[in-house]
Amino acid sequence: MKLIRLTVFFLFLSSIAIPAVSEVALPSLLADHMVVQRRFPVHLWGMAASHENISATFRGETKSTTADDFGRWSLYLSPGEAGGPFELTVKGTNTIVLHDVLVGEVWVASGQSNMEFPVKDAVNAAAEIAAAQYPNIRIFRVEHTPSDYPRSDVEAKTWAPCTPETVADSSAVAYFFARDLYQRMNIPIGLVETFWGGTAAESWTSLRTLSADASLMPVFAVRTKMVDERETTILKLPQEERDYQQAVAQAKTDGKPAPSRPWHPDFAGWAPAALYNGMIAPLTHFAIRGVIWYQGESNSGERAPLYAHLFQTMIGDWRRSWDEGDFPFLFVQIANWNSGERWPEVRDAQRQALALRNTGMAVAIDIGDAVNLHPPNKQDVGLRLALAARAISYGEKIEWSGPLYRQLTQEEHALRVWFDHANGLTAKDGTLVGFEIAGADGKYSPADAKIEGTSVVVSSSAVPLPVSVRYAWAANPTCNLYNGEGLPASPFQAPE
């Protein structure tokens, strides 16, 4: 029996894919054409033979270290200003030379399908692609890789300069964001794209952080339900596909558009921490300026009430993992769409995340599409994120946000709503709409709204003693409050 157990144990060990390393090797992030973060120590790491001596040379500086018992090694070179191209050399028993290395600003672009949405599907795509001659914008694309444990390296499409040939399949939001920064700053921009359509925030959060917070246990209950139903889901797929093909044929006969194919979340990708492990953890050794994030749709519906806490927890988790302090975390509030799945709650949860230091939100309530979950106007999304970056990350004295709810005060038979980012409040295209108020019974009625300075006074004859107010509180609301810079107000509900 003991022999059998030992045999099984060694068979298990042999099944684990841990390559024997006899030469110096670098992770996929460290490659030709990469951009490293200016003004931060340049971190290099990788594998080699155990106890092998490793040296690295960059911008005239050489540092050395020794690999540990497992062959892992790590060293830091001095920070520097933007520039390049440079060569970076790593030596052990072999020599690796990285060419065309730039120093500039590095941003991680993450989230789900609206961040993954490619330039080739954006508004005016042909012209945008043809004009994408920005060789000092570099793009690194992480492949969809769920994992049960934190990985040290990623599967990826390696760094590539931005050209018409490389930009078409890249994230439209990330590209328009980077392009605006590059045109204004004229320094290299590195984009690390790591996203997966139709994924939930808990998949992007580490298991260590999720499991340490009892209030987040519902994410494990959701996963348990998915696991319990997995076999039944698989058994249903063949009939579901037959029904779909029949519906496609009928639509063609009737001269109607083909129906959408039934969608199921990726089983591996929806596991708590799976995408953090496979697509975020390996990046956290690489210095960055900040993160841009577009996600939330998959945390709507019955999952919405937990999102405010989960999202803020995820932001804190990433900041701890990178160990760079409270780096800028800029995100998009989900756009207008006729979903009916508690999207207002998700938007308000996103707004609440602005309580965290160095966060910024791009409001997209006016540039969505009532019938398209993936609105093609990604130019304005990227520009609004860039406004936030210019103010929060780079210290420009500009207005970067639309009006944000600050305070509620009582008036006679009315409520006064005070806003931040409210210079030049205006109702775009006529009468101010989108406000509702409620009395103690909690029944909301449309409100008359009047702008007074940096506040809005709301009232309704149907609600003589109002106690609460909300704005743009619908999946696809009609609303038109803007500030003087033409930026839309965020939906909200108050008191919170």
N, C-alpha and C positions, 0 to 999 in steps of 0.2 A: 504493500500500500504506500509506504514511504517513497519507494522508487517511482511509483506512478505519479505521486504528487510532485516529486522533483522534475520528472519528465514534463509534466504539464506546465510547471513553473518556467522551465527553460524554453519551452515552446512559446509561452506567452512573451518572454523577454525577446525572443527572436522575431516576434511579430511587430515589435515597436520599431518604427522607422527612425532610428538615430544613426545618422551616417558617421562613419569613422572619418575623422578629419586629420590629415597629415600636412596640409598646406593652409596658409592664411586664407580665410574666406570672409566676405562681407555680406551683410543682409541686403535685400533687394533695394531698400531705400538709398543706400550708398552706392551711387552708380554715375556713369557719365551723364552730363547735362543737368545734374541736380542743382538745386538752390539750397544753400544753408542760411540759417537765420543770422542776419547782421547783429552785431553788438551782443551776441550770446557766445559762450564757449562752444567750440565746434566739437561735438561728441562723435567719436568713432568707436565702433565695437564690432565684434564678430567672433569667429571660431578659428582655432588653430590646433596644433598638437599640444598636449598638456605641457605646461612649463616652457613653451616656446617663447623666445624673445621677439617682441613686435615693436616696430618703430613706424612713425607716420610723419610725413613732411607736407606742410601746406603754407603758402605765402612766406616762405623763407624760414619757417620755424619747424623744428623737429622735436617730437616727444616720444618716449618709449615706455613699454610696460611688459609684463610677463603674463602669459595665459595661465589660468588656474588649473586645478586638477582635472577639470572636465573639458579644458580647452577653450573656455570662454575668456575673452579679454575686452578691455574697455580703456579708453584714454580720452583726454580733453586737450584741445589746442586753443590758443588764445582767441578771444573775440576780435572782430574787425568791422570796418565799415563796408558799405555796399560796393561791389565791384566785380571784376573778372573780365574774361574767363581766366581761370587758374587750373593748374594741375595739382592733384593730390596723390601722393604716393604712400603706399603701405607696404612694409617689408617684413618678412619673416624668413622662412626657408625659400619662399617664392616672393615675387614682387608684383603688386597690383598698382596700376596707374589709372586714376580716374581723370578723364579729360573734360574740358569745357565746363568746369564747375563755377557757378556764380554765387555771389553773396548778396542777399537782399531780404525780402519779406516772405515768410512762409505761412500760408493759411491752410487749415484743414477744412474741407467742404464735405459735410455729412448729412445724413437724414434718410428720407425715403424717396418716393418716385418724383416728386416735384423738384428735388435737388438732382436726381439722376437724369431728369428730362434733358435731352441733348440739344445742342445748338441747331442741328439740322431740322428740328421740328419747331423752332421758335419763329416768332413773327419776322418776316423779311429774311428768312434763313439764307437764301442764295447770296444776297448782297453781304450779309454779315460774315458768311464763311469766306467769300472772296476777299474781304477786307482784313481778314485775321492774320496779318503779317506782323507778329509780335514775337520774335525769336527770344527775347529776354523774359517772356512769360513761359514758364515750364510747367508741364502737367504730368503728374504721377497718378496712376489709376489702380486702386486696390480691387482685386477680384472678389466676388461674393464668396466668403469663406467662413461658415459657422464653425465653431470649435467648442469642445467640452472643457477646455482649459486654456489659460492665457498663452498665446504663441509668442515666440521671439522673432518671427519673421512673417512676412506676408507674401501671398501670391499676387503678382501685380503686372500690369503693363508699365514698363519702365519709363523713366523721365523722357519727355520729348518736348522740344521747342514748339511753341504755338504757331502753326501754319494752317492754311486752308485744308491741308491733307490731314492734320491731326486734330483740329478743333471740332469737326463735324459731330463726332460721337461724344465729345466732352460735355460736362455739365454746363447748360446755358447760364444758369444763375451764377455759378462760380466764374465762368469766363467773363460775363459782363461786369461782375464785381471786380475781378482782377484787371480787366482792361481799363476801367475808370481809375483805379488806383495808379496803374502804370502810367497812364497819360498825364496824371497830375504830379506824380512823384519822380518819374523817370528813373526808377531803380528796378532791378529784377524782382519778379514775383513768382514764387513757387506755389502751385496748387496741389495739395494731396487730396485726391478725390476718394472718398470711402463711403459708399452709400448703397442702399438696397431698397427698391420699391416695395411697398406693402409691408413694412416692418414696424415693430412697436418699440417704444422707448426702453422698455425693460430689457429687450435683447441687446441694447447698446450700453447697458449699465453692468458693472462688475458684480459677480456673485457675492464677493466679499461685502460690498455695500448694500446690496439688496437684502442679504440674509441678516445683516446687523440691525435692520429696522423693522420692528414688528408691524408697523402700520403699512408696510409694503407686502405683507404676506398674501394679499389677494392676487398678486401676479403669479404666485406659485399655485394658487387654486385654479386660475385660468389655465395654466400649463397642465395641471393634473387632468382637467376636463378634456383638453385637447389630446392628451396621451390616451386616456380611457376610450376616446371615440376614434382613435386613429385607424384601427382595423376596419371599422364600419365605414369610415370615410373612403378608404381604399376600395372596399367592395362596391361602393356606390359609383365609382368613377366610370366604369365601362358603360353603364346605363345613362349616366349623365352625358357622356360623350355622344352616344347614339341620339339622345334627345336633342342635343345641340346641333348635330349635323342635320337632323330632320328639320329643325327650326330654320337653319341656314337655307336649306333647299326650298322650304315654303316661302321664306322671305324673297328669294330670287324669283320664284314663280309669281309672287304678288307684286314684284317690282318695288320691294321695300328694302331698306338698309338691313344688312345682316345683324343679328343680335350679338351682344357681347358674350364671349365665352365665360362660363361659370368660373369664378375665381376662388382659390383656396390659399390660405397663408402657407408659406413654405414651412414644413414641419420642423426642420432643423434650425432654420433661421429665426423662428419665433420662440425658441427656448430662451428663458431668462439667461442673460450674459453671453449668449452664443456669439453675437456679433462684436461685442466688446472683446471677447477672447480672441477671435480670429481676425478682426479688422481694425481694432483700436489699440489694444495692448501692445502689438508690435511697433506701433508708431510712437509710443510715448517716450522712447529714448531719443527722439529727434526733436530738436528745439523748434518751436513755432512762435509766430506772433499771436495767433488766435484761431478761433473756429467760427465758421458760418454754418448754420443749421437750418434745415427746412424739413419739418416732420410734425406729426400730430394727428393726421387723418386716421391712422390705424389705432389711435388711442381715443377715438370718439365712441359714441354709443354708450353701452353700459360701463365702459372703462373710463369714461370722461371724469367722474368725480375724483379719481385717484391721480389724475394727470398733473395737477398743480404741484403736489408734493413729489411725485415721481420725477418730473422734469427738472425741478430744482435739485433734487438728489443726484440726478445724472450729471448735471453741470458740475456740482461739487466733486463728484467721483472722478470726472475727467481732469479737473484741476489738480486733485491730489495725485493722480496717476502721472501727470506730466511733471509735477513738482516744480512749476514755474510761478507759483503764486496765482493770483486771480487774473489770469490772462483774459483778454476780451472774448466774450462768447456772444455772438450776434446771431439772431434768429429771425425767421419769417413767421409772422402770425398767419395761420392758414386762411386762404382766400375764400371769397364768396362762392358758393355752389349749392344747388338744390339737393342737399343730402338728407336732411331730416334726421340726422344722427347726433344730436346734442353738440353740434359744432360750436354754438355760442359758448358753452362751458369750456371747451378746449381753448378757444381764443382768450377767454378771461383767465384761464390757467396760465397761458403764455404771458399775458400782460402782468400777472402777479410775479413772474420770474424776474421782472425788472427790479424787484427789491434786492436782488443780488448785485454785488459790486461788479462794475465793468461789463454789464450786459446791455444789449441794445436790441430793439425790435423793429423790424420793417413791417409796417401795416400793409396788407394787400387786399383789404376789404373792397376796394374799388377797381381792382384789375384782374379779378377772377372771371369765371365763365359759368353762367347759371347751369349749363348742361354739360360742362366738360371739367372733370376733376383735375385735368392737367392744362390749365390755361396757357396759351402760347406766348403771352407777353411776359417774358422773363427779363427783358431789358430793364423795365422799371423796378423789378424785384432786385436785380443786381445793383442798380444805381442807389436804391434806398439802403441796402446793406452797406454800400460803399460810403454813403453819407455818415452812417453810424460809425464806421471804421475811422473815417477822417476825423470825427470829433472825439471818439472814445480812445482810439489807439494812437492817433497822431496829433491830438491836441489842437485841431483847427477850431477856431471860434465861429462855428456855423450852426444853423438850425438843422438838426438831423432827424427829428421825429415829428410826427403829427401830434395833435393835441392828445394828452393823456389825463385821465381822471385823477384829480388830486383830493378834492374834499367836497362834502355835501353839507349845505346849511339850510335851515328852515326859514321860509318866508310866510307871509300871510296867505294861506290857501295855495302855496306854491313851494317849489324847491329851487335852490340855486346851486348849480354845479360849477365848481371851480376846476380849471385845467392848468396843467403845465404845458410848455411848448405851445403857447396860445396867443402869441402876438399876431394881430391881424385876423382874428377869428372871422370866418365868413361861411355863408351858406352857398355852396356852389350851385349855380343854375336855379336860383330862386329861393323859395320859402324853405326854411330849415325843417327837415323831417328826420325821422328815425328815433325820436325819443318817446318813451312810454313811462307812465308813473302808476303807482299803486298805493292804496291805503293799507290799513292794518289787515284787511282781508287777503292781501296778496294778489288781488286781481288787477292785472295791468290794463290800462287804456291808453290809446294814442294821446300824446300831449302836445299842446301848443308850446313852441320854444322860441325864445327871443335872446339874441346875443347882446350881452352888456360887458364890454371890455374883454377880460379874459375869463368870463363866466357865461353861463347860459341859464336863464330862468325858465322853468318848465311848470305848466299848470294844465288843468283840465276841469271843465265843469262837471264831469262825471266822477271826479275824485276830489272832493272839497278839502280833505285832510290827508294829503299825500305824505308817505313816509319813505318810499323807495323809488328809484329811477333806474332805467336801463336805456342803453343806446345801441342801435344796430344789433338787436338781440334776436337774430334769425339766421338760418343757414345761408340764405341769400337775401340780405336785407336791402331795403331802400333807405339810403342815408347820404348826407351831403355836408357834414361839418368838416371844414379844412382850416388850416392856419394860413398865414400870409405867404408862406413858402410853397403853398400848393400841396401840402402833405395831409393825408386824411386822418381823422380822429380814430382812435382805437375803440372798438366795441367795449362796453363795460356794464356792470351792474353794481349798484350801490344802495345801501350799505353792503359791504362785501360779506 
